Amino acid sequence: MAERTASASPDDVAELGPALAGSQLEPVPVQGCNVCDPCGRERELARRAGRSLEVRSLNGVIAGHPHGREVRG
Protein backbone atom coordinates (compact mmCIF):
# COMPACT_ATOMS: atom_id res chain seq x y z
CA MET A 1 0.00 0.00 0.00
CA ALA A 2 1.49 3.34 -1.05
CA GLU A 3 1.60 6.19 1.43
CA ARG A 4 -0.03 9.42 0.48
CA THR A 5 2.02 12.51 1.04
CA ALA A 6 0.89 16.08 0.91
CA SER A 7 2.41 18.19 -1.81
CA ALA A 8 2.12 21.92 -2.20
CA SER A 9 0.86 23.34 -5.44
CA PRO A 10 2.26 26.63 -6.75
CA ASP A 11 -0.95 28.32 -5.58
CA ASP A 12 -0.45 26.98 -2.06
CA VAL A 13 3.12 28.25 -1.94
CA ALA A 14 2.07 31.68 -3.20
CA GLU A 15 -0.42 31.92 -0.33
CA LEU A 16 2.35 31.33 2.21
CA GLY A 17 4.17 34.46 1.11
CA PRO A 18 7.88 34.93 0.57
CA ALA A 19 8.92 34.62 4.21
CA LEU A 20 7.55 31.10 4.62
CA ALA A 21 7.82 29.74 1.11
CA GLY A 22 11.59 29.74 0.72
CA SER A 23 13.20 30.67 4.01
CA GLN A 24 14.86 28.70 6.73
CA LEU A 25 15.03 29.57 10.40
CA GLU A 26 17.24 32.55 11.18
CA PRO A 27 18.92 33.68 14.39
CA VAL A 28 16.83 36.03 16.49
CA PRO A 29 18.52 39.28 17.55
CA VAL A 30 18.72 39.76 21.34
CA GLN A 31 16.54 42.73 22.17
CA GLY A 32 18.45 45.67 23.64
CA CYS A 33 21.84 44.43 22.44
CA ASN A 34 23.98 47.09 20.77
CA VAL A 35 25.21 44.51 18.22
CA CYS A 36 22.14 42.36 17.56
CA ASP A 37 19.54 45.15 17.30
CA PRO A 38 21.28 47.11 14.52
CA CYS A 39 22.14 43.88 12.68
CA GLY A 40 18.50 42.79 12.83
CA ARG A 41 17.35 46.12 11.40
CA GLU A 42 19.99 46.04 8.66
CA ARG A 43 19.02 42.44 7.84
CA GLU A 44 15.40 43.45 7.25
CA LEU A 45 16.47 46.37 5.03
CA ALA A 46 18.77 44.07 3.06
CA ARG A 47 16.00 41.47 2.69
CA ARG A 48 13.58 44.08 1.34
CA ALA A 49 16.23 45.27 -1.12
CA GLY A 50 16.89 41.71 -2.32
CA ARG A 51 20.48 41.57 -1.01
CA SER A 52 20.54 37.92 0.05
CA LEU A 53 24.31 37.79 0.58
CA GLU A 54 24.08 40.66 3.06
CA VAL A 55 21.18 38.91 4.83
CA ARG A 56 23.29 35.77 5.20
CA SER A 57 26.26 37.77 6.45
CA LEU A 58 24.16 39.54 9.08
CA ASN A 59 22.68 36.19 10.13
CA GLY A 60 26.24 35.04 10.78
CA VAL A 61 26.99 38.09 12.91
CA ILE A 62 23.81 37.62 14.97
CA ALA A 63 24.34 33.87 15.36
CA GLY A 64 27.99 34.31 16.35
CA HIS A 65 27.42 37.03 18.92
CA PRO A 66 28.34 35.55 22.34
CA HIS A 67 25.15 36.05 24.36
CA GLY A 68 24.99 33.74 27.32
CA ARG A 69 28.60 32.64 26.97
CA GLU A 70 30.94 33.27 29.86
CA VAL A 71 34.10 35.20 29.18
CA ARG A 72 37.08 33.19 30.33
CA GLY A 73 40.13 35.01 31.49
C-alpha positions as CSV (number, residue, x, y, z in Angstrom):
1,M,0.0,0.0,0.0
2,A,1.5,3.3,-1.0
3,E,1.6,6.2,1.4
4,R,0.0,9.4,0.5
5,T,2.0,12.5,1.0
6,A,0.9,16.1,0.9
7,S,2.4,18.2,-1.8
8,A,2.1,21.9,-2.2
9,S,0.9,23.3,-5.4
10,P,2.3,26.6,-6.8
11,D,-0.9,28.3,-5.6
12,D,-0.5,27.0,-2.1
13,V,3.1,28.2,-1.9
14,A,2.1,31.7,-3.2
15,E,-0.4,31.9,-0.3
16,L,2.3,31.3,2.2
17,G,4.2,34.5,1.1
18,P,7.9,34.9,0.6
19,A,8.9,34.6,4.2
20,L,7.5,31.1,4.6
21,A,7.8,29.7,1.1
22,G,11.6,29.7,0.7
23,S,13.2,30.7,4.0
24,Q,14.9,28.7,6.7
25,L,15.0,29.6,10.4
26,E,17.2,32.5,11.2
27,P,18.9,33.7,14.4
28,V,16.8,36.0,16.5
29,P,18.5,39.3,17.6
30,V,18.7,39.8,21.3
31,Q,16.5,42.7,22.2
32,G,18.4,45.7,23.6
33,C,21.8,44.4,22.4
34,N,24.0,47.1,20.8
35,V,25.2,44.5,18.2
36,C,22.1,42.4,17.6
37,D,19.5,45.2,17.3
38,P,21.3,47.1,14.5
39,C,22.1,43.9,12.7
40,G,18.5,42.8,12.8
41,R,17.3,46.1,11.4
42,E,20.0,46.0,8.7
43,R,19.0,42.4,7.8
44,E,15.4,43.4,7.2
45,L,16.5,46.4,5.0
46,A,18.8,44.1,3.1
47,R,16.0,41.5,2.7
48,R,13.6,44.1,1.3
49,A,16.2,45.3,-1.1
50,G,16.9,41.7,-2.3
51,R,20.5,41.6,-1.0
52,S,20.5,37.9,0.0
53,L,24.3,37.8,0.6
54,E,24.1,40.7,3.1
55,V,21.2,38.9,4.8
56,R,23.3,35.8,5.2
57,S,26.3,37.8,6.5
58,L,24.2,39.5,9.1
59,N,22.7,36.2,10.1
60,G,26.2,35.0,10.8
61,V,27.0,38.1,12.9
62,I,23.8,37.6,15.0
63,A,24.3,33.9,15.4
64,G,28.0,34.3,16.4
65,H,27.4,37.0,18.9
66,P,28.3,35.5,22.3
67,H,25.2,36.0,24.4
68,G,25.0,33.7,27.3
69,R,28.6,32.6,27.0
70,E,30.9,33.3,29.9
71,V,34.1,35.2,29.2
72,R,37.1,33.2,30.3
73,G,40.1,35.0,31.5
